[in-house]
Amino acid sequence: MGVVNVTPDSFSDGGRYFAPSAAIAHARALAVEGAQLIDIGGESTRPGAAPVSEDEELARILPVLEALGDLCVSVDTRRPAVMEAALDAGASMINDVQALQAPGALGAVREAQCAVCLMHMKGEPATMQREPHYDDVMREVKGFLQERVAAAVAAGIARERIVVDPGFGFGKTAAHNLTLLKRLGEFGELTVPLLVGLSRKSTIGKLTGRASGERLAGGLAMALIALQGGATILRVHDVKETRDLIAVWQAVRAA
């Protein structure tokens, strides 16, 4: 899954793809590099980010989505109205950091044939990194995702459409992230595909001392650990390099 942030304030690219033409070109470049999914988002969910209006989010993503009709596109949103508009415009997946908890979100995707990713986030983006606390981070995150999968299924969303994401960096310290990564295999008990997004995140910076644009090596190391832990989808900024990593990993497994 290649990341396209149609925002002026994302932590990794700082508005580089804010213009629709730039976002469309970047999405197509990522597809050429080997991205099987393109994840577009019109609202930054980086730590400390302020929310944008529904109209602004739609104005950012719809021109991009409508130009990528030949690609498999995921839309990163937590608003039911945006979900509905994105699905009408051809989105194949909804990637929701709030795991369809907003009123109307379950209904917004129920009738579509889209995939949906349910992510764990503690708190809101604006405040989530202010000393997040867990008694048992693995138990709490896995329990939350188990509950949200059950809620989605009960609402009429087929289990085969559901993906889960532990939400690395979303209301979690570096220590929490490392625990979740080390024990990633335990999410297999949920019996749905697992999406992992660790690319360029601050935990890599804490471990290596590198700025966000210099975290490729650390990100690839984490991607490999995630693959070994059972990740099905890797959400990344550096698609070409990650595809090389996957090719080598698969070749070794098949040897």
Protein Blocks (a to p, Z undefined) as FASTA:
>chain_A
ZZdddbfkbfklnomampmklmmmmmmmmmmnopabdcddfbdcbehiacddfklmmmmm
mmmmmmmmmbccddddfbfklmmmmmmnopabdcdfklomaghklmmmmmpmcdcddddd
ehjfklmmgopacfblmlmmmmmmmmmmmmmmmnopafklpccdehgoiapafklmmmmm
mmmmmmmmnopacdddfehpaklmmmnopafklmmmmmmmmmmmmmmnopabdcdfblml
mmmmmmmmmmmmmZZ
